[in-house]
Amino acid sequence: MFAGTADGGWVYALESATKKTKAPVLLLLHGAGGSSVRFIRRFTDLADQTGIIIVAPKSTGVTWDAMNGPIGVDVARIDRVLNQVSRA
């Protein structure tokens, strides 16, 4: 199951994983110029085999803000996406 997030990231989980009260989460951060949805597809077999939930947020710019200066908007976006997943 793929689901987009309000912040432009992607979440992949088996339906059974979303019904558990606890499930491991793998956070993927794409490379500079990369795509969260292309990156997450490399790990769907792992999620299918293990029941982990994969979260792949999208950076606000071409790369993560920490690469160009102080940490800020991207970390806030990652926090929002992880909070959305934990409430689902």
Secondary structure, DSSP 8 states (H G I E B T S, - for coil): -EEE-TTS-EEE--HHHHTSS---EEE----TT--HHHHHGGGHHHHHHH--EEEE---SSSS-GGGTSS--HHHHHHHHHHHHHHH-
